[in-house]
Amino acid sequence: MTRLLAAALFLLAIATSPTAAQQRAPLRFEVTEASVTELQRAMADGRTTAAQLVDAYLARIAAYDHAGPALNAIIRLNPNARAEATALDAERRAGRVRGPLHGVPVILKDNFDTRDLATSAGSLALASHHPARDAFIVRRLRAAGAVILGKANMHELAAGVTSISSFGGQTRNPYDISRCPGGSSGGTGAAIAASFGALGWGSDTCGSIRIPSAFGSLFGLRPTMGLFSRDGIVPLALTQDVPGPLARTVTDLAIGLDATVGEDPADPATRLGAQPRPQFAAALRADALKGARIGIFAPYFRNADADVADTIRAAARSLAALGAEVVEVNIVDFDALIAGSSAIILETKFDLIDYFARPGGAPVKSLREILDKGLYDKALEQRHRSADTASSRDSESHRAVLTKQAVVRERIIAFLDSLKLDAIAYPTSTRKPVLVGDPQLGGTCALSAQTGLPAITMPAGFTADGLPTGLELLGRPFSDARLVAFAYAFEQGGARRRPPPVTPPLVNGKAPGAVRFVATAGGVEGRFMFDPTSSDLSYTVRVAPGAQAALQAVVLRRSDAASARVVRRMLGPDMLQAGGWVRLLGLDLDSFQRGRLTMAVYTSAQTDATAEVPVVAPGR
């Protein structure tokens, strides 16, 4: 079955081409949450075209990126995307389909070189930087028939995990727009979570694919070094830099990986000799977890947020239900083992100098020049200045770090071997996404990034306040395809992803508008307005004449028996009128959507409400 998957996807793509009449027809295909396979099937069946898919994604970007919730995920759009899609549609009509990505719109992190679009890496200093040629990954994507829709914002120069930059500003998390999306590939993560494209590409130096994947309820793989070329990607630290896709489904992830894996003469790390290249789609098996031995890695649970830890442990129990043997494991001296093994701060300065010297004429030549010109976001000043203090590429400090990385790598491999583990499991982040402006803590990225071992993150579920969490699995060198197969089996056992609340399907090409409604109870009238693009419920509450004497409180309340609680006190004693707003997320939003959010009126010291009515928007 699994070996047939890739072939089936390809045959599906070349099956039926849309006719010329269908090409002209105003076809409508809902792209929200649509998988690559579904897009390919729709194009093959003539229900949509690549050009119309481009239009559909651009409409979502127009509605939600700088308008509506203003996610600010996209840093620039490809003005030629529709023309390129039209050319790919012509190829399909002529009987040529390149594979499962033919005509599929994708998004790139803004550190991937593109010959036709500037590459800024989120830096104002590189706003006019036009590389001479595409990155290797980009060339592979174009050859596969993917349409480069645009480029996503990122943490400036990839030097952080909250996705703020001097050129792109702050990207917001579509699951809670007051919070960060992770980083540094946060624009890509937010864009794919919000269905601004079918697939997105990022890079990972220490969590930069995995953290935004976890915070966007996505799948993301940090691959074994050497499987994917880094050529043409603005570096942060080449010892640890790797590229890869972020996806809403494991099958999409596998399709993206298969399209871009391979040796590149320009990147020596990809010369793997006799080491076979993985075939990701062919490795997908619903029973992949049967017989696998997974270790729950205790050091990364010690300081985890309680609801994050609970969600991850529940996901781990699901691994066991799917046939894996799940055991608790520990490395007592892990903190000391991993300390001092990051190469990032020692390499950034020199790797950037080399990149800026590439053909294409970067407008700056060094990190020092960026600092001297003040072309950076203030949040990056300390990080940039620290990186610029590195004395030389071949320093004693750098050699010590590389030695430490080798020690940690061998220790972890020996640990896996001694306990006969196929993978170890832990939270991708032990903390929730932080509020915009706060530092993001809770990273577990170092274990993979500083050993070179592959790790995959997959949606584990949500906290009570509606924030996604990620379960990460780390394995041996070149076990990438098996990790992806584990994620596929986990996904088939029950989907844990759900789409963001603030980017619903468009209505006639536009974001759905706010809805207004009224609730009355116990002499109190509540006028409400719910905005689906922010998940905000605003209200004005008025007390009828004669009712205020006995009134104690008016509250918004979840009435579900298992989770009943006050969401917002709206009005108190001796108050005739009050107004405000509350952002409905997680269990609060779920209660509202199911008609279980109520306006409750209390007129005595009793614990029961005198009157209580559902707060229900029309059509819900």
Summary of the structure (lengths in Angstrom):
residues: 620
radius of gyration: 25.4
end to end distance: 41.2
largest distance: 86.2
contacts: 2325
relative contact order: 0.11
helix: 33%
strand: 21%
